[in-house]
Amino acid sequence: MQATANQSGKSGKHIQRLLRTVFGVTRLRAGQQDVIDSVLAGRDTLAIMPTGSGKSLCYQLPAALLPGATLVVSPLISLMKDQLEKLHELGITAVQLNSSLSRTEEDEAIARISQGGRLIIFCTPERLASPDFLSLLASAPPSLVVIDEAHCISQWGHDFRPAYLEIAAALRALGRPPVLALTATATGEVIDDIDTQLEARKLQVINTGIYRANLRYRVIQVTNAGEKQDEVLRLLRETAGVGIVYAATVKAVEDLAARLAELGESVTCYHGKLAARERKHNQDLFMNGERRIMVATNAFGMGIDKPDTRFVIHLQVPANLEAYYQESGRAGRDGLPADCTLLYFQEDKRVQQFFLAKHYPTAEEVAAIVAAAQTLPATFAFAALASSLPEFSDGHLKVCLKLLKDGKLLRQDRKLGYRLTAPSSATPSYAQLAQIYVDKQERDKQALEQMVAYAQSGLCRWKLLLDYFGDAGDFERCCTCDNCLSPPALAAPISLDEFPPAPAEAPPPAPAPQIAVGSRVRVPRYQIGTVLSVAGDQVTIAFPENTTRTFMAEFVVPA
């Protein structure tokens, strides 16, 4: 099934000609070249590339060279539509299969897929799990399968989506063609989980880094909800161009959008509780430039490609730094400067804590699923199991089945049927399987604490993000974020008159006392505060009235 560039008879000159004449690109970037070479060599590849770095070209160019179809699994119908239109403008044959199509449109797409040959097929992960769709592809299996937004396949990813768990079984049903997984962010844990869930063969990981020099990050501390609203209005009036304001709840989105509209701002909104037609209409208003401001929950985001977005404002802290990077990264895709602002109010942490209180599988639920499966035929379909367990949602049931598959208590065949396997001495208990998600909840809590620490830190914002993703290297500072431009320790300079001069023959200073997070400390000219974080020689302290400042450790003493 693997095809190399040489086997396809495609020379470097032919690739360069395709780049110029079809894609309008004079040369590939280093990361793109590496990914395309890996794909054309038939390797399973994970490409971690920042937003706006040209991930789409990494499959579009191979699709023009490989003999068969390229199947692109995408999480959002709106993203498929956008990609499809761009490919048609380039003269590249592409079709989509999803729930937005009319019966006639779906029949036409199926007919084109049935013809086989070179084309790009877009589908959702739910469609890929359909036996009918797999049967359609079976006569001419794809030469390449692309998994877009691949972090969704990982239980440690910030946007875990159970439908992605069916992808490995679908790949086996298609004869296991080479896979290209694409994402803008992935921690080491997420990379390992993507590797496992895809059942990859020596996964080639190509990580070009997350740094985007044109994004200017800042955090504005606010002390109450009213001050936050005032700051949003000020930012929107002082910032030119179009942008997105993210809020954590539907109510916050609707309230802010209504207030902005009353004040005469050019605004629309987007959230999951709007009807599909209204969501599409509002998205089109923003994407077409008919509205300057989009107020939205994180339902508006993945795959949104509006290159001239000049700002992204977060009304509340997101759940973790992955989500924050992805959402803020929708700014400045054209490479021009853009502002990414987080309004931090300590009480907003509670909103994310509420969202983190999810219901994950319990040992009792896993046992109930096994008991139900034992009453079914030896090989059973998901629908049959779901009908015997009406108290389980499809998503929750798929997560439980994933646990059983990971524990080697269940396997899935090429036709997507399930079969229980006999336990062995090494088989984990149901309690051990359920503990995986107890651990996930704890990780989610830690991730929220890291997000809060970012908001309260006095260090370079980009340095903090790069450290989190293990991508810092020798990076020191961006020189464009709020903390670089106005270091908090220097924001309120301390008069040297407050410190008596040292005598000429002063003994060496005593070592500074150890400062622990959570301890009470004092700083000259300030009241007693509580230590929030310690990073090297910088200490971030919370003072009364919700004021947060960062100081050099030498000025901080225990209270």
N, C-alpha and C positions, 0 to 999 in steps of 0.2 A: 504493500500500500504506500510505502514511502517513495517519494520522488525527489531527486536532487536537481539542482539547476542544470548540471551537466546532462543528466538523463533526459531532461526535458529539451535539451538542445538549445538552451537559452544562454547566450553569452552576456558578459558584462555590458557590451555595447548595446545589446538588445534591451537590457534592463534600463540603461540610461535613456535610450530612445523612448521607451514606454513612459519613463518619468517625465520627460519633456513634453511629449506629444499628447499623452492621455491625462496625466495628473498635473501638468504645469509646474513641475518641480525640477530645479536644475541639479540638485544633489541631495543625497540622503544625509541626515544627521548621523552621528556616530552610533547612537543607540538604535536608531531605525535600521541601520545597515546590519548590526549584529543580530537583531531579531529576525529580519528577513532572511539572512544567511542561515540561521538556525532552522527556520520554518522550511526553507527550500531543501535543507538537508534531511528533512523528515523527522526532526527531533521534537519531542514534547517540550514546549517552551512556556515559561512564565515571564512576561514583560511587565516590569514595574516602572512606569514612566509618568512624570507629572502631567497634570492637565495642560492641554494645549501643546503637547510635544509631538503630536502626530501619530498616536497609536493606531488610528484607523488605517493609515497607509501601510502599516506593518502586516495587515492581512489583505488589503485591497491589491497591492502589487503582486504578492504570491498568487492571489486568486486569478490574476490575468495570465499567469504562467503555468499553473497546475492544470492537468488535463480534465479533472472533473469539477464537481461543484464545491464551493466553500460554504459551509453552514455556520452562520453566526448566531449564537444564542445570546439574546439581549433581554434585560429585565424589564424594559419599558417600551410600550407600543409607540409612544411619541418619539422616542429615540430612533426606532426602526424607520418611522416615516421620514424623519429628517435625513437619515443616512441614505435611504432609498432615493429620495429626490436628488441628493447630491450625486449619487452614482449615475442616475439617469441623465443628469446634465453632462456627465463625463462620457456618456455613451456606453456605459458598462451595464450589462444585463443583470438585473437583480429583481427578486420577488420577496414578498413577505407573507407569512401565514400567522394570523392572530385574530382575536375576537372582534376587531374593529372592521373587518372586511364584510361586504355584502356577500350573499351566496354566489352571485355571478363573479365577483372579484376573486373569491376563494377558488371557484372552479377553474378560472383562468390561471391562477397561480399553480394549482395542482397539475394542470395540463402541461405548463411549462416545465415544472420539475420532472414530470414523467418523461419528457423528451431527453433528459440527461444532458451531458456536455458541460461546458464551462459557464457557470453563473454563480451569483451569490444569493444564498437563501437566508432570510432573517426569520427567526422564530423565538418564542418565549421558552423558558425552561419547562413550563407546563405543557406546551405543545410537543416539545421533544420527548416527554414522557408518555405521549400517546402512542399506543400500539399501531393505530391506523397510519400515523405519520411515519413511524419507523418502517412500516411495510412499504409505504410510498418511496422511501429512500433506499430500501433494500436492493432494488434492481440496479441502482447505480450509486453505491455508497459515496459519500463526499470524500474528496482528497484531503480536506482539512476541516477541522471543527474549531471554531473560535468561541471562547467563553469570555464575553465582555463583563466588566465589573466583577471580576473573578473573586474578589474578597467576599462576595455573597455566598460562596460555596463553603465558607469556613464558619464553624460555630464560634470562633474567636473573632470573626469579622464584625465590623460595627453595624452591618446591615444584613444579618443572617437571614437567609430566605430558604425555607425548607424545600421548595421545588428544585433547588439546585442539587439536592441530595440524590436525585434520580439520574444525574448526568452520567455517572460512571457506568451504570447498567445500560443506559442508552448507547454509550460508546462501544460497549461490548457487543450489543445487538447490531451495530453497524460495522463490525469487524475491526474495531479499535483503530480508527484512522489517527494520524498525528493531531495533536491538540496545541493550540495557541491560547493561553490564558492572559487576559489583559486587566490591569488595575493601576490606579494612580498611587495607591498606598498598600503596604503590607508589612506588618511586623514579622519577626522571625517565626513566631508561633503560627501566624496566619499562613505564611509560606509553607511551613511543614504540613499544615492541615489541608491546604490546597493540593499539595503533592499526594497526600494520603487519599483524599476524597476522589481525586481524578484517577487514582491508581496509575499514576504516571510512570513512564519508563525513563529513568535517569533524567529527571526534569532539569532542563537547562534554564537557570534563573538569570535574567538580564535586568539589572537594576541601574537605571541611569540617574538615580537620586531624585529628591523631591524639591530641591531648592529652586525658587523662581525669584530672581532678583527684582523683578518689577512689582512684586507685592509688598506693600508697606503695612505692617501689622501694628496695632495699638490696642490697648485696653483702657477704657474709661470707667473709673470707679464711681458708682452712684450709691446714695444712701437711702433712697426710697423710690417707690414706683413713679411718683410725680416727677422727680428729678430725671428719671430714665426717659419718660415721655418728652420732657423738655430737651434732653440731649439728642434724642432721635430727630426732633424737629429742627434743631440747630444744625445737625450734621447734614440732613437732607437739603437744607437751604444753602449751606455753605459749600456743598460738594456738587460739582458740575457732572453732567452725563447721567446715564441710566444705571440703575443698580437694584439690588435685592436686599430686603430686610427679612431676616429669618426670626420667627418666634416659635416657642416650644409647644404652644397649644392653639387649638382652633379659635378659642375665645380671644386670645391675645392677638391673633391675626385679624379677626373680624373687627375688634375694637380699634386697633391702630389704623386699619384700612379705612374704616368709617370716619375716624377723626381727620385723617389726611384728606379724604374726599371733601369733608366739610370745610377744610381750610383752602380748598381749591387746588390741591396737588393732583398731578396726573398719576393716578394710582389704580392698580387692580390687585386681586388677591388669589391665592391658590392653596387649597388644603384638601385632604382626603374625603371630607364630608360633602363637598360640592358634587353635584351631578356631573357625570363624565362630560356631557356636552358643555356645561359651564366651565369646567376645568380647561377643556381644550380652547374654548373661546377666550378665556382670560390669558392663557399661555400665549395664544396667537397675538393678542393685543400687545403683550410685552415684547415678544420676539420680533414682531413687525415694527416696533418703534412707536406704536400708537399710545403706549403708556410708558412713563419714565420710571416708575417705581413698582416693583413687585413685592408685596408683603405675603409671606408664605411660611408654611411649616416645611419640614424636611421632605415632605411628599413631592415638593418641587425641587428637582435637582439632578439626579443621576442622568448624565447624557445631555443635559441642557447646554447648548453651545451657542452662546451669544457673545462673540469675541469682544465687543465694545463695552462690556459691563465694567463700569469704572469704580464701583464700590459694592461691598457686601457688609452689611451690618447685622450683628447678632444681638437680639433683644434679651436673650437669656443664654446662659452657658449651655453648650451641647453636652451630650452624655460622655464624650471622650475626645481625645485629640485627633483620632482618625476622622471622625465625623466633622470636626471643626476644620481640619485641613481640606477635606473634600468639598465642604460647603463654601468656605472662604475662597477656595481655589477656582470658583466659577467667575471670579473677577479677573480682568486683565488677560484674557486668553489671546488677545491680539499682540501681547508682548509689551504694551504701553503701561506706564505706571497706573496702579490701582490701589485703593485703600481697603483694608480688611479690619473692621472695628468690632470689638466685643464690649458691650455694656455690661459691667459686672456688678450685680447686686447680690449680696451674700444669701438673701432669702431664696433666690432663684434655684439654688442647689436642691431645695426640697422638691421642685417640680421634676427634676431628673430622678431623684430618689423614688418618687412615686412611679415613674415609668419603669424603673429597674425592678420593681416588685412584681415580676412576671411569674406565671405559673409554669415551672419546668417539670419534666417527668419525675414521678416518684417511683420507688421500688414497687409499690402496690399496683401502679398503673402498668408498669412493664410486665408484671406477673399476670395481670388481667388480659393483656394483649396476647401473651403466650397461651393462656388458657383458651381464649377465643380462637386462636389460630389452630389449636389442636382439634377443634371441632370441625374444621374445614378440610377439604381434600389435601393431599400431601403437598401439591403445588396450588397455590391460591392467588387470586388477583387482589390488588389493593382495594378495589371496590367491594369485593366480597367481605373482606375484613372490616372495612369501614361500616358496612351495613349491619354487621353484628355488634358494633360498638358505637351506637348513635351518640353516646355521651362525649365522644372524642371529636374534636374538629379535625379536618383533614390535615391541617398544618401540624397540630400537636401529635397526631398519629404518625406522621412522617418523621418527626423528631424522635419519637419512641422507637420506630423501626430502625432509624439510623443507629441508635444505641445498641440494638440487638445485632445489627450487622457488624458494628465495630467490635462487639463482644463475641463474634463468631457463633452466635446462636441463631442466625438467620442469614440466608443468602438469596441473591436475586439472579435469575437466569436471563438469557438473552432476550426472551420474550417478555421480560419485566414481571414474571411471576415470582412469588416468594415461596420459600421452603424452609421450615425449621430444621436445624441441624442438631445432632445429638451432642449434649454437653460432654466435656472432658474434664480431667482434673485441673486443667489450666483455665477453664471457663470461669469468668468473673460472676459473682452473684448479682442479683438484681439490685441490691443495695450499692454494690460497687459501681454498677453502671449508672445508677441515679446520682452517685456522688460526683460524677463528671460535671453535671449541671449545677450542683451545689458549688463546685469550684468555679464554674463560669460566673455564677452570681457574685462570688467574692471578687473575681477578676474585674467584673463590671463595676463594682463599688470602688475598687482601687483605681480603675480608669477614670472614674468621675473625680476622685481625689486628685489625680494628676492633672485633670482639666482645670480644677479649681486652683491648684498650685501654679499652673501657667498664668492664670488670670491675676494672681497675687504676686507673682515674681517680679523682681527688679532686673532680671537678666535679659539679654538679647532675645527677642521673641523667636527669631529664626533659629538661634542656637538651641533653644528649648525644644522646638519642633524637630530639628535634625537629631538631637540627642535621643528623643523619644523613638524615632524610627531607626536608630542605629546608623545614622547617615552623616554624623557630624565631621568625622575625619579631623582635619586640623582647622576647621572653621571656627572663627573666634567671634565675629560680630558682623551684622549686616549693614550697620551704619545708617539705616533708614527707619527702623522701628521706633516706637516711643521711648523705650528704655535706652536705646543707643543715642538718640538725639537729645534726650534729657534724663540722664541717669537719676533714678529716684533718690539715691544717697546724696546727690548734689542739687536736687530740686529745691531744697530748703537749706541753704548753706549754713553751717554752724560757725558762729563768730569765734575766732581764735582767742578773743578776749576772755572767753569763758574758761579757758584752760591756762593756768599759770605756767610761765616758761620754765623749762627744766633747768636746774642748776648746771653750772659749767662742767662739774665733775659728776654728773648724774650717773647712778648705777644703772645697769641694763634693766629695762622694764620687765616686770614680772609677767610670765606667760598669761595670756588672756584666759579667763575661765571658760570652761566648756559650756556652750549654750545649747540647750535641748529644745526641740520643737514642743510647744505647749507650755513652756516655762514662762514665768513673769519676769519682765526685764524693764530697765529704765535707760533712757537716752537723754543727754543734756537737751534742755529746752522743750522736752516732750513729757507727757504724762507716762504712767506705768502702762505697758502694753503686753500682749501675749505673742510669743514667737510662732509664726505660721510656717516658716521654712528657713533652712540654712543651706546655702549653696556656696561652697568655698569660703571666701571672706566676706560674703554678703548675707545679711540677716533681714528677712521680711517680717514686719511686726504689725499686728492689728491693734489700734488704739481705740479708745471710746469714740462714739459717734460714727462707727464703721469706717474710720480712716485707716488706710493701709500704707505703710512706707517701708522702704528698704534702705539699710545703713551698712557702712563698713563695720565689721565685727569689733574693731578696736574701740568704737564709741559705745558699744552695748555692754551693760553690766547687769548682773542679777538684781532684781528688785528686793 
